[in-house]
């Protein structure tokens, strides 16, 4: 039923384009979130705005009909909540939420790398 079928047909162009864009956006998003959290997240007004923007983008992605957009949407929604917890929590909550936020950034990077690998495999199938 859910078995993977291998075919010799090349990957369609629209699938390749979607995978490539997703890979670049997820890798760039993971790096950008990590950099913004390290530098701007320490300042409370910027951190609050960062948490609200990240969370709203994540919840917006969750409303998408595309299944592949929901994975990064979940990561971004949770990252937004964690950034707000980092801003308003006490010391143990700040430490734990900051640690989880960094883990989510690396999760988004990993998701982008996997999409990049799928993109390059699909690109090679078109040769």
Secondary structure, DSSP 4 states (H G I P E B T S, - for coil): --PPPP-SSPPPHHHHHHHHHHHHHHHHHHHHHHHHHHHTTTSHHHHHHHHHHHHHHHHHHHT-S-HHHHHHHHHHHHHHHHHHHHHHS-HHHHHHHHHHHHHHHHHHHHHHHHHHHHHHHHHHHT-
